[in-house]
Amino acid sequence: MSSTKLISALVALIIILIGAGIYVYNDKSAATYDQVSTSALIGGDFALTDHNGQAVTQADYAGTKKLVFFGFTNCPAVCPTELYNISATLDELGAEDAKKLQVLFISIDPETDTPELMKEYVEAFHDDFIGLTGTVAQVAKAAKAYRVYYAKIPEEDSEMGYTMDHSAYSYLMDEDNKYLTHLPPNSQIEDMVAKIKEFL
Ligand code: NI
């Protein structure tokens, strides 16, 4: 190889390395950006009615951390299991830590879930849970803010004639209603306790 060819080869190699460096750097900043924007995307203001019939917005729950879970009172298995697990998690955390966390159960079946029904339902799991419901449009707005999917599925064989398909993540929100983390459905109680403790 002549020295000219060698220099050309080295220059080409340097250009490739600089290119690769820029690519890796961009990729890294894109990943960081994604993480930030995803967390910022979960949560947002809502206007709903609590289980005592009071009109509320997320501002009413500022100043305390919240565990927000969407579901419906006629849910055959997923919601009762999650609410039971959340209740057990509060017990495991102990009274002092449990006080720092307000559990909000938001209905995605507002046509059935009246405030009265929500009160009876949430209190069967824990005295301190708050059930929220609203109009179809209010619930749709709240679910959209939390990126919660739900759909009414006709079920002719069932007593209700329908079921609600819905995502079942619980969202941990901070005192300023900003997203902290989420708990997947069917989490072990000890895992939920450990994850929540990181933020309390
Ligand atoms: Ni459910």
Residues whose N, C-alpha, C, O or C-beta is under 5 A from the ligand:
A	BS01	NI	G71 F72 C75 V78 C79
